Amino acid sequence: MNNKYKILVVEDEINIRNLLVALLETNGYAAIVAGDYTTGKMMYESHRPDLVILDLGLPDIDGTTFINEVRKVSLTPIIVLSARTDESDKVGALDMGANDYVTKPFRSAELVARVRSALRITRHSSEDGKLPGGTFRSKGLLIDYDARRVFIDNTEIKLTQIEYNIITVLSEHAGKVMTYAAIIKEIWGYNDLNSKKKLQVNMANIRKKFGAKPGKHNYIENELGVGYRMCEQEESL
């Protein structure tokens, strides 16, 4: 099924570009390549790929411009693959509309997993903004959107309204890292000096109620200095 997906790789380093093409084609994807912003934008407009893997350090124009241009016309998933490791670069790219951010050097298996996740999110988001069946399921976690109830291993978890809203927002973007600012905007609609602290306090309470511990019930991953990522939804049988 994967061979129907076209992935545009915008990367100026030829060795990395060739590695990405080989990796993608081995996993059943069709790869389209560009070595700079200008060519990448032209290839995007010509081929309308299903996903973009984007380097930020392009030789002609910074890759963030590509994110801005694509987001004016499309929600095509964009995975940034960059040597920039500063939290400000990650947060900036994600807040501009990138779906994910992977730093170089990268692990092949991780990148392929991020590609699968981003494509899966796109399929889910096309269904009127609600996940299939009105529920979210992953490794014992069940969110019933219609009933506004949350269960772990068939035991209901009692959450406050804010805690439930946080879980819902993260689950609707499962597999994607959401920045603190993006979550805060969705939950409270504004950002102030105490917003991040409020989010962290609520998240600590959620994890406690979930019984999170090493190797168990770790449904939410903390991307330090950036935001949070909900585990991926299980595929429907």
C-alpha positions as a Python dict, from the first residue, in 0.01 Angstrom:
ca = {
    (1, 'M'): (0, 0, 0),
    (2, 'N'): (286, 239, 76),
    (3, 'N'): (395, 265, -286),
    (4, 'K'): (108, 506, -355),
    (5, 'Y'): (278, 768, -139),
    (6, 'K'): (509, 1023, -304),
    (7, 'I'): (766, 1183, -76),
    (8, 'L'): (960, 1494, -169),
    (9, 'V'): (1311, 1515, -22),
    (10, 'V'): (1453, 1869, -10),
    (11, 'E'): (1816, 1822, 96),
    (12, 'D'): (2134, 1982, -40),
    (13, 'E'): (2384, 1724, 86),
    (14, 'I'): (2399, 1464, -190),
    (15, 'N'): (2512, 1177, 34),
    (16, 'I'): (2221, 1229, 272),
    (17, 'R'): (1985, 1278, -20),
    (18, 'N'): (2090, 948, -176),
    (19, 'L'): (2060, 772, 159),
    (20, 'L'): (1707, 905, 206),
    (21, 'V'): (1602, 798, -143),
    (22, 'A'): (1736, 445, -85),
    (23, 'L'): (1569, 429, 257),
    (24, 'L'): (1231, 548, 130),
    (25, 'E'): (1228, 326, -178),
    (26, 'T'): (1327, 23, 31),
    (27, 'N'): (1018, 89, 244),
    (28, 'G'): (788, 116, -57),
    (29, 'Y'): (766, 492, -105),
    (30, 'A'): (827, 688, -425),
    (31, 'A'): (1098, 951, -370),
    (32, 'I'): (1125, 1286, -548),
    (33, 'V'): (1437, 1494, -481),
    (34, 'A'): (1552, 1855, -481),
    (35, 'G'): (1878, 2013, -367),
    (36, 'D'): (1759, 2366, -292),
    (37, 'Y'): (1452, 2572, -205),
    (38, 'T'): (1380, 2689, -560),
    (39, 'T'): (1383, 2339, -707),
    (40, 'G'): (1197, 2200, -408),
    (41, 'K'): (914, 2451, -445),
    (42, 'M'): (889, 2376, -818),
    (43, 'M'): (887, 1999, -753),
    (44, 'Y'): (622, 2044, -484),
    (45, 'E'): (394, 2239, -715),
    (46, 'S'): (446, 1990, -1001),
    (47, 'H'): (409, 1663, -810),
    (48, 'R'): (196, 1753, -505),
    (49, 'P'): (369, 1494, -286),
    (50, 'D'): (200, 1322, 7),
    (51, 'L'): (481, 1421, 244),
    (52, 'V'): (795, 1638, 249),
    (53, 'I'): (1126, 1569, 424),
    (54, 'L'): (1293, 1909, 452),
    (55, 'D'): (1640, 2031, 546),
    (56, 'L'): (1646, 2384, 688),
    (57, 'G'): (2000, 2474, 582),
    (58, 'L'): (1939, 2505, 209),
    (59, 'P'): (2193, 2687, -11),
    (60, 'D'): (1959, 2949, -158),
    (61, 'I'): (1679, 3021, 93),
    (62, 'D'): (1625, 2897, 449),
    (63, 'G'): (1398, 2594, 469),
    (64, 'T'): (1156, 2768, 703),
    (65, 'T'): (1043, 2972, 401),
    (66, 'F'): (940, 2645, 235),
    (67, 'I'): (725, 2558, 539),
    (68, 'N'): (553, 2896, 526),
    (69, 'E'): (487, 2872, 153),
    (70, 'V'): (341, 2522, 171),
    (71, 'R'): (122, 2608, 469),
    (72, 'K'): (-39, 2890, 271),
    (73, 'V'): (-195, 2636, 38),
    (74, 'S'): (-181, 2289, 194),
    (75, 'L'): (-160, 2072, 506),
    (76, 'T'): (87, 1833, 339),
    (77, 'P'): (289, 1672, 621),
    (78, 'I'): (641, 1817, 657),
    (79, 'I'): (915, 1644, 853),
    (80, 'V'): (1215, 1867, 917),
    (81, 'L'): (1548, 1684, 903),
    (82, 'S'): (1813, 1925, 1023),
    (83, 'A'): (2151, 1955, 1192),
    (84, 'R'): (2012, 2245, 1397),
    (85, 'T'): (1963, 2118, 1751),
    (86, 'D'): (1866, 2436, 1938),
    (87, 'E'): (1525, 2418, 2103),
    (88, 'S'): (1435, 2754, 1948),
    (89, 'D'): (1487, 2610, 1597),
    (90, 'K'): (1270, 2307, 1677),
    (91, 'V'): (993, 2512, 1835),
    (92, 'G'): (1004, 2768, 1554),
    (93, 'A'): (972, 2507, 1279),
    (94, 'L'): (692, 2322, 1458),
    (95, 'D'): (498, 2639, 1531),
    (96, 'M'): (530, 2739, 1164),
    (97, 'G'): (352, 2417, 1071),
    (98, 'A'): (608, 2139, 1046),
    (99, 'N'): (464, 1807, 1161),
    (100, 'D'): (784, 1673, 1311),
    (101, 'Y'): (1151, 1754, 1366),
    (102, 'V'): (1431, 1499, 1341),
    (103, 'T'): (1792, 1600, 1408),
    (104, 'K'): (2099, 1480, 1219),
    (105, 'P'): (2257, 1234, 1252),
    (106, 'F'): (1939, 1029, 1248),
    (107, 'R'): (1842, 665, 1286),
    (108, 'S'): (1686, 515, 974),
    (109, 'A'): (1421, 320, 1165),
    (110, 'E'): (1315, 630, 1359),
    (111, 'L'): (1279, 840, 1045),
    (112, 'V'): (1069, 576, 870),
    (113, 'A'): (849, 552, 1180),
    (114, 'R'): (800, 930, 1177),
    (115, 'V'): (705, 914, 808),
    (116, 'R'): (445, 644, 875),
    (117, 'S'): (308, 843, 1168),
    (118, 'A'): (276, 1166, 970),
    (119, 'L'): (95, 990, 686),
    (120, 'R'): (-136, 819, 935),
    (121, 'I'): (-223, 1153, 1095),
    (122, 'T'): (-315, 1289, 753),
    (123, 'R'): (-557, 1003, 693),
    (124, 'H'): (-722, 1052, 1031),
    (125, 'S'): (-751, 1431, 1002),
    (126, 'S'): (-941, 1397, 674),
    (127, 'E'): (-1232, 1241, 860),
    (128, 'D'): (-1403, 1559, 978),
    (129, 'G'): (-1144, 1613, 1248),
    (130, 'K'): (-1257, 1311, 1451),
    (131, 'L'): (-1075, 982, 1475),
    (132, 'P'): (-1255, 671, 1336),
    (133, 'G'): (-1545, 547, 1546),
    (134, 'G'): (-1531, 836, 1789),
    (135, 'T'): (-1260, 663, 1992),
    (136, 'F'): (-883, 657, 2035),
    (137, 'R'): (-709, 332, 2131),
    (138, 'S'): (-345, 263, 2207),
    (139, 'K'): (-181, 1, 2429),
    (140, 'G'): (-465, -25, 2679),
    (141, 'L'): (-566, 342, 2661),
    (142, 'L'): (-917, 417, 2537),
    (143, 'I'): (-1060, 766, 2485),
    (144, 'D'): (-1433, 773, 2413),
    (145, 'Y'): (-1487, 1115, 2257),
    (146, 'D'): (-1867, 1090, 2247),
    (147, 'A'): (-1895, 998, 2616),
    (148, 'R'): (-1596, 1215, 2715),
    (149, 'R'): (-1452, 928, 2920),
    (150, 'V'): (-1100, 783, 2944),
    (151, 'F'): (-1008, 423, 3032),
    (152, 'I'): (-681, 236, 3090),
    (153, 'D'): (-702, -142, 3084),
    (154, 'N'): (-1084, -111, 3115),
    (155, 'T'): (-1059, 102, 3431),
    (156, 'E'): (-1203, 452, 3403),
    (157, 'I'): (-961, 736, 3479),
    (158, 'K'): (-1127, 1037, 3639),
    (159, 'L'): (-989, 1356, 3482),
    (160, 'T'): (-1071, 1722, 3532),
    (161, 'Q'): (-1214, 1912, 3236),
    (162, 'I'): (-876, 2071, 3161),
    (163, 'E'): (-694, 1737, 3187),
    (164, 'Y'): (-944, 1575, 2952),
    (165, 'N'): (-909, 1861, 2704),
    (166, 'I'): (-529, 1824, 2705),
    (167, 'I'): (-555, 1450, 2640),
    (168, 'T'): (-803, 1509, 2357),
    (169, 'V'): (-583, 1767, 2184),
    (170, 'L'): (-276, 1544, 2207),
    (171, 'S'): (-466, 1237, 2085),
    (172, 'E'): (-600, 1423, 1782),
    (173, 'H'): (-236, 1486, 1686),
    (174, 'A'): (-110, 1144, 1799),
    (175, 'G'): (242, 1066, 1688),
    (176, 'K'): (321, 1434, 1632),
    (177, 'V'): (508, 1651, 1879),
    (178, 'M'): (299, 1953, 1980),
    (179, 'T'): (482, 2254, 2118),
    (180, 'Y'): (389, 2397, 2456),
    (181, 'A'): (257, 2710, 2282),
    (182, 'A'): (36, 2510, 2045),
    (183, 'I'): (-119, 2311, 2330),
    (184, 'I'): (-170, 2621, 2541),
    (185, 'K'): (-343, 2799, 2253),
    (186, 'E'): (-580, 2504, 2204),
    (187, 'I'): (-662, 2468, 2574),
    (188, 'W'): (-667, 2823, 2712),
    (189, 'G'): (-670, 3035, 2396),
    (190, 'Y'): (-401, 3267, 2526),
    (191, 'N'): (-43, 3256, 2648),
    (192, 'D'): (91, 3428, 2959),
    (193, 'L'): (384, 3389, 3196),
    (194, 'N'): (207, 3116, 3392),
    (195, 'S'): (66, 2918, 3098),
    (196, 'K'): (357, 2678, 3061),
    (197, 'K'): (359, 2611, 3436),
    (198, 'K'): (-15, 2540, 3431),
    (199, 'L'): (34, 2297, 3145),
    (200, 'Q'): (319, 2118, 3325),
    (201, 'V'): (119, 2087, 3648),
    (202, 'N'): (-178, 1942, 3463),
    (203, 'M'): (48, 1704, 3271),
    (204, 'A'): (206, 1582, 3594),
    (205, 'N'): (-142, 1512, 3732),
    (206, 'I'): (-242, 1327, 3414),
    (207, 'R'): (66, 1105, 3427),
    (208, 'K'): (5, 1030, 3795),
    (209, 'K'): (-355, 929, 3725),
    (210, 'F'): (-241, 718, 3430),
    (211, 'G'): (7, 538, 3654),
    (212, 'A'): (297, 626, 3426),
    (213, 'K'): (627, 461, 3514),
    (214, 'P'): (927, 330, 3319),
    (215, 'G'): (799, 73, 3071),
    (216, 'K'): (433, 111, 3167),
    (217, 'H'): (152, 351, 3075),
    (218, 'N'): (390, 597, 2908),
    (219, 'Y'): (134, 729, 2665),
    (220, 'I'): (275, 1083, 2653),
    (221, 'E'): (638, 1158, 2570),
    (222, 'N'): (798, 1482, 2687),
    (223, 'E'): (1018, 1646, 2422),
    (224, 'L'): (1226, 1851, 2666),
    (225, 'G'): (1211, 2222, 2596),
    (226, 'V'): (976, 2168, 2301),
    (227, 'G'): (645, 2004, 2392),
    (228, 'Y'): (463, 1671, 2419),
    (229, 'R'): (389, 1379, 2189),
    (230, 'M'): (101, 1132, 2233),
    (231, 'C'): (166, 768, 2139),
    (232, 'E'): (24, 660, 1803),
    (233, 'Q'): (-322, 518, 1765),
    (234, 'E'): (-351, 146, 1697),
    (235, 'E'): (-444, 62, 1340),
    (236, 'S'): (-803, -59, 1294),
    (237, 'L'): (-829, -424, 1198),
}
